[in-house]
Amino acid sequence: MNKRKVEESFFKMLMLLSTGLVVGGLLVVFAIVILKGAPALSLSMLTQTPKGGYYLGKEGGILNAIIGSIYVAGGATAIGLLLSLAIVLYIHGYGERSRISSFTRLSLDVLWGVPSIVYGVFLFTMMLALRARASLLFGIITVTLFELPIITRAIDEVMKMVPAKLKEASYSLGSTRFETVRHVMTRQALPGILTAVLLAFGRGIGDAASVLFTAGYTDSIPRSLFDPVATLPLAIFFQLGTPIPEVQQRAYASGIILLFIVLLLSVTSRLATRKLMKYVIK
């Protein structure tokens, strides 16, 4: 048999095996969470906050954690997007080949690899110095810190894919660098920008380690930035930590809700990206 055909067959089997492991792992996670959590899933979990003795098997739900997660991840993603766009606009408009841009990209790559709990410990140290208590504000700041390199580097890579001829055409029509980046490149990169935002939001809404020390935890919905806030990952963590089987089952039900939110974000990202691609010049 031809050596090239053998190599092709080997790597094809390797790719199929890798795909099977990824898909199989995902299905196993979904199956375990759904089988253990479905019996405890109810409308009251989505519409009620925890009542007295909730962690001892009493009545209530996790509405506070659902809304809290949206507050934290939504606020962090909005701030992260504004900061990321400013960084990317500078890199591609004024310093694409400068040392500052290279150092910025290197710094963002390093920050991307830092575990989220390190950001939480850093903010917790700052809170101790300021004598501040855990709150929604510090939870948002913490999540913003570890979302920032994700959004920035993702948008940066998308901006690199904009055709050079498109930029040259913009310059030839008298546009400035800032106008070219803002009105031409950003428009072309919209599908990638949207994907980066939803990716960061999904990462923020599903992280527990970073907000463990900074957001606090409460059974009520926060009314201001200075109130403590509950999140879905922390709710799952605290419910699994109880010795009561009924409450542990609720933790898996909370996991189903979190998986559904992340899955919804992924599907939305795909559909929106496909719709925006018709405006992209290839």
MITOR-846103 format. One record per residue (C-alpha): residue number from 0; chain; residue in one letter; x negated, y, z. Coordinates in steps of 0.1 Angstrom, whole numbers, plus 5000, padded with zeros to 4 digits. Each point is the difference from the previous one (the first is absolute). Layout:
% MITOR-846103
<node num="NUM" chaine="A" residu="A" u="X" v="Y" w="Z"/>
...
//
This chain:
% MITOR-846103
<node num="0" chaine="A" residu="M" u="5000" v="5000" w="5000"/>
<node num="1" chaine="A" residu="N" u="4988" v="5035" w="4992"/>
<node num="2" chaine="A" residu="K" u="4983" v="5017" w="5030"/>
<node num="3" chaine="A" residu="R" u="5019" v="5032" w="4994"/>
<node num="4" chaine="A" residu="K" u="5034" v="4982" w="5001"/>
<node num="5" chaine="A" residu="V" u="4989" v="4983" w="5033"/>
<node num="6" chaine="A" residu="E" u="4991" v="5034" w="5015"/>
<node num="7" chaine="A" residu="E" u="5033" v="5015" w="4988"/>
<node num="8" chaine="A" residu="S" u="5020" v="4971" w="5015"/>
<node num="9" chaine="A" residu="F" u="4981" v="5003" w="5033"/>
<node num="10" chaine="A" residu="F" u="5006" v="5037" w="5004"/>
<node num="11" chaine="A" residu="K" u="5036" v="4997" w="4989"/>
<node num="12" chaine="A" residu="M" u="5006" v="4974" w="5027"/>
<node num="13" chaine="A" residu="L" u="4982" v="5022" w="5025"/>
<node num="14" chaine="A" residu="M" u="5022" v="5030" w="4991"/>
<node num="15" chaine="A" residu="L" u="5031" v="4979" w="5003"/>
<node num="16" chaine="A" residu="L" u="4989" v="4986" w="5034"/>
<node num="17" chaine="A" residu="S" u="4993" v="5036" w="5012"/>
<node num="18" chaine="A" residu="T" u="5034" v="5012" w="4988"/>
<node num="19" chaine="A" residu="G" u="5016" v="4970" w="5017"/>
<node num="20" chaine="A" residu="L" u="4983" v="5007" w="5033"/>
<node num="21" chaine="A" residu="V" u="5011" v="5036" w="5000"/>
<node num="22" chaine="A" residu="V" u="5036" v="4993" w="4990"/>
<node num="23" chaine="A" residu="G" u="5002" v="4970" w="5023"/>
<node num="24" chaine="A" residu="G" u="4986" v="5019" w="5029"/>
<node num="25" chaine="A" residu="L" u="5026" v="5028" w="4994"/>
<node num="26" chaine="A" residu="L" u="5029" v="4975" w="4998"/>
<node num="27" chaine="A" residu="V" u="4989" v="4982" w="5032"/>
<node num="28" chaine="A" residu="V" u="4999" v="5034" w="5019"/>
<node num="29" chaine="A" residu="F" u="5034" v="5009" w="4987"/>
<node num="30" chaine="A" residu="A" u="5014" v="4966" w="5008"/>
<node num="31" chaine="A" residu="I" u="4987" v="4999" w="5036"/>
<node num="32" chaine="A" residu="V" u="5012" v="5036" w="5008"/>
<node num="33" chaine="A" residu="I" u="5034" v="4995" w="4984"/>
<node num="34" chaine="A" residu="L" u="5007" v="4965" w="5015"/>
<node num="35" chaine="A" residu="K" u="4990" v="5012" w="5035"/>
<node num="36" chaine="A" residu="G" u="5016" v="5035" w="4998"/>
<node num="37" chaine="A" residu="A" u="5032" v="4996" w="4979"/>
<node num="38" chaine="A" residu="P" u="5021" v="4986" w="5029"/>
<node num="39" chaine="A" residu="A" u="4993" v="5031" w="5021"/>
<node num="40" chaine="A" residu="L" u="5005" v="5025" w="4971"/>
<node num="41" chaine="A" residu="S" u="5032" v="5020" w="5005"/>
<node num="42" chaine="A" residu="L" u="5015" v="5034" w="4991"/>
<node num="43" chaine="A" residu="S" u="4995" v="5012" w="5036"/>
<node num="44" chaine="A" residu="M" u="4962" v="4996" w="4996"/>
<node num="45" chaine="A" residu="L" u="5001" v="5026" w="4972"/>
<node num="46" chaine="A" residu="T" u="5025" v="5024" w="5016"/>
<node num="47" chaine="A" residu="Q" u="4992" v="5000" w="5037"/>
<node num="48" chaine="A" residu="T" u="4971" v="5010" w="5022"/>
<node num="49" chaine="A" residu="P" u="4988" v="4977" w="5028"/>
<node num="50" chaine="A" residu="K" u="5024" v="4998" w="5029"/>
<node num="51" chaine="A" residu="G" u="4990" v="4995" w="5036"/>
<node num="52" chaine="A" residu="G" u="4982" v="4966" w="5004"/>
<node num="53" chaine="A" residu="Y" u="4996" v="4996" w="4962"/>
<node num="54" chaine="A" residu="Y" u="4966" v="4983" w="5005"/>
<node num="55" chaine="A" residu="L" u="5017" v="4976" w="5024"/>
<node num="56" chaine="A" residu="G" u="5025" v="4988" w="4975"/>
<node num="57" chaine="A" residu="K" u="5027" v="5027" w="5005"/>
<node num="58" chaine="A" residu="E" u="5018" v="5020" w="4973"/>
<node num="59" chaine="A" residu="G" u="4987" v="5026" w="4976"/>
<node num="60" chaine="A" residu="G" u="4980" v="5003" w="4968"/>
<node num="61" chaine="A" residu="I" u="4969" v="5015" w="4984"/>
<node num="62" chaine="A" residu="L" u="5014" v="5031" w="4983"/>
<node num="63" chaine="A" residu="N" u="4975" v="5021" w="5020"/>
<node num="64" chaine="A" residu="A" u="4971" v="4980" w="4985"/>
<node num="65" chaine="A" residu="I" u="5013" v="5002" w="4964"/>
<node num="66" chaine="A" residu="I" u="5005" v="5037" w="5002"/>
<node num="67" chaine="A" residu="G" u="4967" v="5005" w="5018"/>
<node num="68" chaine="A" residu="S" u="4981" v="4980" w="4974"/>
<node num="69" chaine="A" residu="I" u="5015" v="5022" w="4972"/>
<node num="70" chaine="A" residu="Y" u="4991" v="5032" w="5020"/>
<node num="71" chaine="A" residu="V" u="4964" v="4989" w="5005"/>
<node num="72" chaine="A" residu="A" u="4993" v="4985" w="4966"/>
<node num="73" chaine="A" residu="G" u="5020" v="5027" w="4981"/>
<node num="74" chaine="A" residu="G" u="4984" v="5029" w="5018"/>
<node num="75" chaine="A" residu="A" u="4965" v="4985" w="4996"/>
<node num="76" chaine="A" residu="T" u="5005" v="4992" w="4963"/>
<node num="77" chaine="A" residu="A" u="5012" v="5035" w="4993"/>
<node num="78" chaine="A" residu="I" u="4971" v="5016" w="5017"/>
<node num="79" chaine="A" residu="G" u="4976" v="4975" w="4985"/>
<node num="80" chaine="A" residu="L" u="5013" v="5007" w="4965"/>
<node num="81" chaine="A" residu="L" u="4995" v="5038" w="5003"/>
<node num="82" chaine="A" residu="L" u="4965" v="4996" w="5013"/>
<node num="83" chaine="A" residu="S" u="4992" v="4973" w="4974"/>
<node num="84" chaine="A" residu="L" u="5012" v="5021" w="4971"/>
<node num="85" chaine="A" residu="A" u="4979" v="5030" w="5012"/>
<node num="86" chaine="A" residu="I" u="4969" v="4977" w="5001"/>
<node num="87" chaine="A" residu="V" u="5006" v="4984" w="4966"/>
<node num="88" chaine="A" residu="L" u="5008" v="5033" w="4983"/>
<node num="89" chaine="A" residu="Y" u="4967" v="5014" w="5012"/>
<node num="90" chaine="A" residu="I" u="4980" v="4969" w="4990"/>
<node num="91" chaine="A" residu="H" u="5014" v="4998" w="4965"/>
<node num="92" chaine="A" residu="G" u="5004" v="5037" w="4994"/>
<node num="93" chaine="A" residu="Y" u="4967" v="5015" w="5013"/>
<node num="94" chaine="A" residu="G" u="4976" v="4974" w="5013"/>
<node num="95" chaine="A" residu="E" u="5006" v="4967" w="4981"/>
<node num="96" chaine="A" residu="R" u="4962" v="4993" w="4997"/>
<node num="97" chaine="A" residu="S" u="4987" v="5020" w="5029"/>
<node num="98" chaine="A" residu="R" u="4984" v="4985" w="5031"/>
<node num="99" chaine="A" residu="I" u="5029" v="5012" w="5021"/>
<node num="100" chaine="A" residu="S" u="5024" v="4979" w="4980"/>
<node num="101" chaine="A" residu="S" u="4977" v="4969" w="5002"/>
<node num="102" chaine="A" residu="F" u="4996" v="5005" w="5038"/>
<node num="103" chaine="A" residu="T" u="5038" v="5005" w="5004"/>
<node num="104" chaine="A" residu="R" u="5007" v="4967" w="4981"/>
<node num="105" chaine="A" residu="L" u="4975" v="4981" w="5020"/>
<node num="106" chaine="A" residu="S" u="5014" v="5014" w="5033"/>
<node num="107" chaine="A" residu="L" u="5035" v="4990" w="4989"/>
<node num="108" chaine="A" residu="D" u="4989" v="4965" w="4992"/>
<node num="109" chaine="A" residu="V" u="4984" v="4997" w="5034"/>
<node num="110" chaine="A" residu="L" u="5031" v="5013" w="5017"/>
<node num="111" chaine="A" residu="W" u="5022" v="4976" w="4981"/>
<node num="112" chaine="A" residu="G" u="4981" v="4971" w="5015"/>
<node num="113" chaine="A" residu="V" u="5003" v="5013" w="5036"/>
<node num="114" chaine="A" residu="P" u="5025" v="4979" w="5020"/>
<node num="115" chaine="A" residu="S" u="5032" v="5019" w="5008"/>
<node num="116" chaine="A" residu="I" u="4996" v="4994" w="5038"/>
<node num="117" chaine="A" residu="V" u="4967" v="5021" w="4999"/>
<node num="118" chaine="A" residu="Y" u="5021" v="5030" w="4988"/>
<node num="119" chaine="A" residu="G" u="5024" v="4993" w="5029"/>
<node num="120" chaine="A" residu="V" u="4971" v="4999" w="5025"/>
<node num="121" chaine="A" residu="F" u="4985" v="5032" w="4986"/>
<node num="122" chaine="A" residu="L" u="5033" v="5019" w="5003"/>
<node num="123" chaine="A" residu="F" u="5006" v="4985" w="5035"/>
<node num="124" chaine="A" residu="T" u="4966" v="5014" w="5010"/>
<node num="125" chaine="A" residu="M" u="5010" v="5034" w="4986"/>
<node num="126" chaine="A" residu="M" u="5033" v="4998" w="5019"/>
<node num="127" chaine="A" residu="L" u="4982" v="4993" w="5033"/>
<node num="128" chaine="A" residu="A" u="4978" v="5031" w="4994"/>
<node num="129" chaine="A" residu="L" u="5031" v="5021" w="4992"/>
<node num="130" chaine="A" residu="R" u="5019" v="4984" w="5029"/>
<node num="131" chaine="A" residu="A" u="5028" v="4993" w="4976"/>
<node num="132" chaine="A" residu="R" u="5024" v="4970" w="5002"/>
<node num="133" chaine="A" residu="A" u="5010" v="4976" w="4973"/>
<node num="134" chaine="A" residu="S" u="5025" v="5014" w="4975"/>
<node num="135" chaine="A" residu="L" u="5014" v="5000" w="4965"/>
<node num="136" chaine="A" residu="L" u="4975" v="5028" w="4991"/>
<node num="137" chaine="A" residu="F" u="4969" v="4980" w="5009"/>
<node num="138" chaine="A" residu="G" u="5015" v="4969" w="4984"/>
<node num="139" chaine="A" residu="I" u="5004" v="5019" w="4967"/>
<node num="140" chaine="A" residu="I" u="4964" v="5014" w="5002"/>
<node num="141" chaine="A" residu="T" u="4986" v="4965" w="5007"/>
<node num="142" chaine="A" residu="V" u="5018" v="4984" w="4970"/>
<node num="143" chaine="A" residu="T" u="4991" v="5030" w="4978"/>
<node num="144" chaine="A" residu="L" u="4963" v="4994" w="5007"/>
<node num="145" chaine="A" residu="F" u="4999" v="4964" w="4988"/>
<node num="146" chaine="A" residu="E" u="5025" v="5007" w="4971"/>
<node num="147" chaine="A" residu="L" u="4979" v="5029" w="4987"/>
<node num="148" chaine="A" residu="P" u="4972" v="4980" w="4984"/>
<node num="149" chaine="A" residu="I" u="5025" v="4975" w="4985"/>
<node num="150" chaine="A" residu="I" u="5020" v="5027" w="4982"/>
<node num="151" chaine="A" residu="T" u="4970" v="5021" w="4990"/>
<node num="152" chaine="A" residu="R" u="4980" v="4972" w="4985"/>
<node num="153" chaine="A" residu="A" u="5030" v="4985" w="4982"/>
<node num="154" chaine="A" residu="I" u="5009" v="5034" w="4984"/>
<node num="155" chaine="A" residu="D" u="4963" v="5006" w="4992"/>
<node num="156" chaine="A" residu="E" u="4998" v="4968" w="4981"/>
<node num="157" chaine="A" residu="V" u="5032" v="5007" w="4981"/>
<node num="158" chaine="A" residu="M" u="4987" v="5035" w="4991"/>
<node num="159" chaine="A" residu="K" u="4969" v="4984" w="4985"/>
<node num="160" chaine="A" residu="M" u="5022" v="4981" w="4976"/>
<node num="161" chaine="A" residu="V" u="5015" v="5031" w="4984"/>
<node num="162" chaine="A" residu="P" u="4987" v="5002" w="4964"/>
<node num="163" chaine="A" residu="A" u="4971" v="5025" w="4995"/>
<node num="164" chaine="A" residu="K" u="5015" v="5012" w="4968"/>
<node num="165" chaine="A" residu="L" u="5031" v="5011" w="5018"/>
<node num="166" chaine="A" residu="K" u="4979" v="5022" w="5023"/>
<node num="167" chaine="A" residu="E" u="4980" v="5014" w="4971"/>
<node num="168" chaine="A" residu="A" u="5033" v="5009" w="4982"/>
<node num="169" chaine="A" residu="S" u="5011" v="5018" w="5031"/>
<node num="170" chaine="A" residu="Y" u="4968" v="5020" w="5002"/>
<node num="171" chaine="A" residu="S" u="5001" v="5009" w="4963"/>
<node num="172" chaine="A" residu="L" u="5034" v="5016" w="5006"/>
<node num="173" chaine="A" residu="G" u="4986" v="5023" w="5026"/>
<node num="174" chaine="A" residu="S" u="5010" v="4982" w="5032"/>
<node num="175" chaine="A" residu="T" u="4977" v="5004" w="5030"/>
<node num="176" chaine="A" residu="R" u="4986" v="4970" w="5019"/>
<node num="177" chaine="A" residu="F" u="5026" v="5003" w="5027"/>
<node num="178" chaine="A" residu="E" u="5029" v="5002" w="4975"/>
<node num="179" chaine="A" residu="T" u="4987" v="4970" w="4982"/>
<node num="180" chaine="A" residu="V" u="4997" v="4979" w="5031"/>
<node num="181" chaine="A" residu="R" u="5033" v="5012" w="5014"/>
<node num="182" chaine="A" residu="H" u="5023" v="5000" w="4970"/>
<node num="183" chaine="A" residu="V" u="4983" v="4974" w="4976"/>
<node num="184" chaine="A" residu="M" u="4981" v="4975" w="5020"/>
<node num="185" chaine="A" residu="T" u="5024" v="4998" w="5030"/>
<node num="186" chaine="A" residu="R" u="5029" v="4995" w="4976"/>
<node num="187" chaine="A" residu="Q" u="4982" v="4972" w="4983"/>
<node num="188" chaine="A" residu="A" u="4991" v="4984" w="5033"/>
<node num="189" chaine="A" residu="L" u="5035" v="5001" w="5015"/>
<node num="190" chaine="A" residu="P" u="5006" v="4963" w="4998"/>
<node num="191" chaine="A" residu="G" u="4967" v="4993" w="5018"/>
<node num="192" chaine="A" residu="I" u="5007" v="5028" w="5026"/>
<node num="193" chaine="A" residu="L" u="5034" v="4985" w="5008"/>
<node num="194" chaine="A" residu="T" u="4985" v="4965" w="5004"/>
<node num="195" chaine="A" residu="A" u="4973" v="5014" w="5023"/>
<node num="196" chaine="A" residu="V" u="5026" v="5018" w="5022"/>
<node num="197" chaine="A" residu="L" u="5022" v="4970" w="5003"/>
<node num="198" chaine="A" residu="L" u="4970" v="4978" w="5007"/>
<node num="199" chaine="A" residu="A" u="4989" v="5023" w="5028"/>
<node num="200" chaine="A" residu="F" u="5035" v="5002" w="5014"/>
<node num="201" chaine="A" residu="G" u="5003" v="4963" w="5001"/>
<node num="202" chaine="A" residu="R" u="4966" v="4997" w="5018"/>
<node num="203" chaine="A" residu="G" u="5010" v="5027" w="5025"/>
<node num="204" chaine="A" residu="I" u="5034" v="4985" w="5008"/>
<node num="205" chaine="A" residu="G" u="4986" v="4966" w="5006"/>
<node num="206" chaine="A" residu="D" u="4970" v="5009" w="5022"/>
<node num="207" chaine="A" residu="A" u="5002" v="4996" w="5038"/>
<node num="208" chaine="A" residu="A" u="4963" v="5002" w="5011"/>
<node num="209" chaine="A" residu="S" u="4995" v="5037" w="4992"/>
<node num="210" chaine="A" residu="V" u="5031" v="5013" w="5018"/>
<node num="211" chaine="A" residu="L" u="4998" v="4977" w="5030"/>
<node num="212" chaine="A" residu="F" u="4982" v="5027" w="5020"/>
<node num="213" chaine="A" residu="T" u="5012" v="5032" w="4984"/>
<node num="214" chaine="A" residu="A" u="5037" v="4997" w="4992"/>
<node num="215" chaine="A" residu="G" u="5011" v="4984" w="5033"/>
<node num="216" chaine="A" residu="Y" u="5033" v="4981" w="5001"/>
<node num="217" chaine="A" residu="T" u="5036" v="5009" w="5009"/>
<node num="218" chaine="A" residu="D" u="5034" v="4985" w="4998"/>
<node num="219" chaine="A" residu="S" u="5015" v="5032" w="4987"/>
<node num="220" chaine="A" residu="I" u="4997" v="5019" w="4967"/>
<node num="221" chaine="A" residu="P" u="4975" v="5029" w="5003"/>
<node num="222" chaine="A" residu="R" u="5015" v="5035" w="4998"/>
<node num="223" chaine="A" residu="S" u="4967" v="5019" w="4996"/>
<node num="224" chaine="A" residu="L" u="4964" v="4995" w="4989"/>
<node num="225" chaine="A" residu="F" u="4989" v="4998" w="5036"/>
<node num="226" chaine="A" residu="D" u="5023" v="4971" w="5010"/>
<node num="227" chaine="A" residu="P" u="4986" v="4964" w="5000"/>
<node num="228" chaine="A" residu="V" u="5012" v="4979" w="4971"/>
<node num="229" chaine="A" residu="A" u="5006" v="4963" w="4994"/>
<node num="230" chaine="A" residu="T" u="4990" v="4982" w="4968"/>
<node num="231" chaine="A" residu="L" u="5010" v="4967" w="4985"/>
<node num="232" chaine="A" residu="P" u="4965" v="4983" w="5004"/>
<node num="233" chaine="A" residu="L" u="4999" v="5011" w="5036"/>
<node num="234" chaine="A" residu="A" u="5036" v="4988" w="5006"/>
<node num="235" chaine="A" residu="I" u="4990" v="4966" w="4986"/>
<node num="236" chaine="A" residu="F" u="4969" v="4999" w="5021"/>
<node num="237" chaine="A" residu="F" u="5018" v="5008" w="5033"/>
<node num="238" chaine="A" residu="Q" u="5029" v="4975" w="4992"/>
<node num="239" chaine="A" residu="L" u="4976" v="4972" w="4993"/>
<node num="240" chaine="A" residu="G" u="4982" v="5008" w="5032"/>
<node num="241" chaine="A" residu="T" u="5031" v="4991" w="5021"/>
<node num="242" chaine="A" residu="P" u="5005" v="4964" w="5013"/>
<node num="243" chaine="A" residu="I" u="5037" v="4999" w="4990"/>
<node num="244" chaine="A" residu="P" u="5007" v="4980" w="4969"/>
<node num="245" chaine="A" residu="E" u="5029" v="5022" w="4990"/>
<node num="246" chaine="A" residu="V" u="4979" v="5031" w="5000"/>
<node num="247" chaine="A" residu="Q" u="4972" v="4982" w="4981"/>
<node num="248" chaine="A" residu="Q" u="5026" v="4991" w="4973"/>
<node num="249" chaine="A" residu="R" u="5009" v="5037" w="4998"/>
<node num="250" chaine="A" residu="A" u="4964" v="5007" w="4992"/>
<node num="251" chaine="A" residu="Y" u="5002" v="4978" w="4969"/>
<node num="252" chaine="A" residu="A" u="5032" v="5017" w="4991"/>
<node num="253" chaine="A" residu="S" u="4982" v="5033" w="5002"/>
<node num="254" chaine="A" residu="G" u="4973" v="4985" w="4978"/>
<node num="255" chaine="A" residu="I" u="5027" v="4993" w="4974"/>
<node num="256" chaine="A" residu="I" u="5010" v="5036" w="5000"/>
<node num="257" chaine="A" residu="L" u="4964" v="5012" w="4997"/>
<node num="258" chaine="A" residu="L" u="4993" v="4975" w="4971"/>
<node num="259" chaine="A" residu="F" u="5032" v="5012" w="4983"/>
<node num="260" chaine="A" residu="I" u="4988" v="5037" w="5002"/>
<node num="261" chaine="A" residu="V" u="4966" v="4991" w="4986"/>
<node num="262" chaine="A" residu="L" u="5015" v="4979" w="4972"/>
<node num="263" chaine="A" residu="L" u="5025" v="5028" w="4992"/>
<node num="264" chaine="A" residu="L" u="4970" v="5024" w="4997"/>
<node num="265" chaine="A" residu="S" u="4982" v="4977" w="4977"/>
<node num="266" chaine="A" residu="V" u="5030" v="4995" w="4977"/>
<node num="267" chaine="A" residu="T" u="5007" v="5038" w="5000"/>
<node num="268" chaine="A" residu="S" u="4963" v="5006" w="4991"/>
<node num="269" chaine="A" residu="R" u="5002" v="4976" w="4970"/>
<node num="270" chaine="A" residu="L" u="5033" v="5015" w="4987"/>
<node num="271" chaine="A" residu="A" u="4989" v="5036" w="5004"/>
<node num="272" chaine="A" residu="T" u="4966" v="4994" w="4985"/>
<node num="273" chaine="A" residu="R" u="5016" v="4983" w="4970"/>
<node num="274" chaine="A" residu="K" u="5023" v="5030" w="4995"/>
<node num="275" chaine="A" residu="L" u="4972" v="5026" w="5003"/>
<node num="276" chaine="A" residu="M" u="4977" v="4981" w="4976"/>
<node num="277" chaine="A" residu="K" u="5020" v="5013" w="4970"/>
<node num="278" chaine="A" residu="Y" u="4985" v="5035" w="5007"/>
<node num="279" chaine="A" residu="V" u="4965" v="4987" w="5000"/>
<node num="280" chaine="A" residu="I" u="4978" v="5004" w="4969"/>
<node num="281" chaine="A" residu="K" u="4979" v="4969" w="4993"/>
//
